[in-house]
Amino acid sequence: MHRVVGGKDDVPVAGTWHPVLAAVEVSTAVWSLQDQFGEYGRVELRRTVDGLRYRCEHRGELIGWATTLRRGCSEIHGAYLRAHGPGEHRGYPDLSGSSRITH
C-alpha cells in the first residue's frame, strides 16, 4: 500500500483499498471482518486503563490491541493473509530406512 509522504502511518493514498472497508459494524462498537466462509476477525472497542483501545481477534484468538480501528483491521487482515502462507517448517522427512519407497 502506498503511504502519504509525511503523513500518519495509517493514511493510505486516495483510491487504495484498506481492510477497514471490509469491516461491518455488527453491534455498537463491534466490527466483523468476513470472507466467503464466515467471520475471520473481530474488532471491539474497549475502555482500558490506558484509554479507549480496539481489541483485535483473528479466528477467535486475541492477537493484540490497537489505538485506531484502521490499525486493528489492518493487523487482523495481516494475520488472515499470513494464515494462508506456507506455515511453519515441520522438519525434513525421514528418508532413511523402511519409510523410503522403493521400486
C-alpha positions in Angstrom: 0.0 0.0 0.0 1.3 3.5 -0.8 1.7 5.9 2.1 1.3 9.6 2.1 4.8 11.1 2.4 5.0 12.9 5.7 1.6 11.7 6.8 0.4 9.4 9.5 1.4 5.7 9.2 -2.3 4.7 8.8 -3.1 7.2 6.0 -3.2 5.5 2.6 -3.1 7.3 -0.8 -6.6 8.1 -2.0 -8.2 5.3 -4.1 -6.4 2.4 -2.5 -8.3 -0.4 -0.6 -7.8 -0.9 3.1 -9.2 -3.7 5.3 -11.3 -1.2 7.3 -13.5 -1.0 4.2 -14.4 -4.7 4.8 -15.3 -4.2 8.4 -19.0 -4.4 9.2 -20.3 -3.0 12.5 -22.4 -5.9 13.8 -23.4 -4.2 17.1 -22.4 -1.0 18.8 -18.5 -0.7 18.8 -18.1 -4.3 17.4 -16.8 -4.8 13.8 -16.6 -8.1 11.9 -14.3 -8.9 9.1 -15.6 -11.8 6.9 -14.5 -13.9 4.0 -16.6 -16.4 2.0 -16.5 -18.9 4.9 -17.6 -16.5 7.6 -16.0 -14.3 10.2 -12.2 -14.3 10.3 -11.7 -11.3 12.5 -13.4 -9.1 15.1 -12.6 -5.7 16.5 -14.2 -4.5 19.7 -13.8 -1.0 21.2 -13.0 -1.3 24.9 -12.4 1.1 27.7 -9.0 0.3 29.3 -6.8 1.9 32.0 -4.8 3.4 29.0 -8.0 4.8 27.4 -10.1 3.6 24.5 -8.5 0.6 22.7 -9.6 -1.8 20.0 -9.3 -5.5 20.9 -8.3 -7.4 17.8 -9.1 -11.1 17.3 -8.3 -13.4 14.4 -10.3 -16.6 14.3 -11.4 -16.1 17.9 -7.8 -15.6 19.3 -6.6 -12.3 20.7 -3.8 -11.0 18.5 -3.4 -7.6 20.2 -4.7 -4.1 20.9 -4.8 -1.1 18.6 -5.4 2.6 19.1 -7.4 3.0 15.9 -10.0 0.9 14.0 -7.9 1.2 10.9 -4.8 -0.3 12.6 -6.9 -3.0 14.2 -8.4 -4.1 10.9 -5.0 -3.9 9.2 -3.5 -6.2 11.9 -6.3 -8.7 11.6 -6.2 -8.8 7.8 -2.4 -9.3 8.0 -2.9 -12.3 10.3 -5.5 -13.6 7.9 -3.1 -13.4 4.9 -0.3 -15.0 6.9 -2.6 -17.9 7.7 -2.7 -18.7 4.0 1.0 -18.9 3.7 3.3 -22.0 3.8 3.2 -22.2 7.6 5.9 -23.2 10.0 8.7 -25.6 8.9 7.9 -29.1 10.3 11.3 -30.5 9.7 12.6 -32.7 6.9 11.1 -36.2 6.3 13.0 -39.3 7.4 14.2 -40.8 4.1 16.3 -43.5 5.8 15.2 -47.0 6.5 11.8 -48.7 5.8 9.8 -45.5 5.3 11.5 -45.0 2.0 9.6 -46.0 -1.1 11.5 -48.4 -3.4 10.6 -49.9 -6.7 
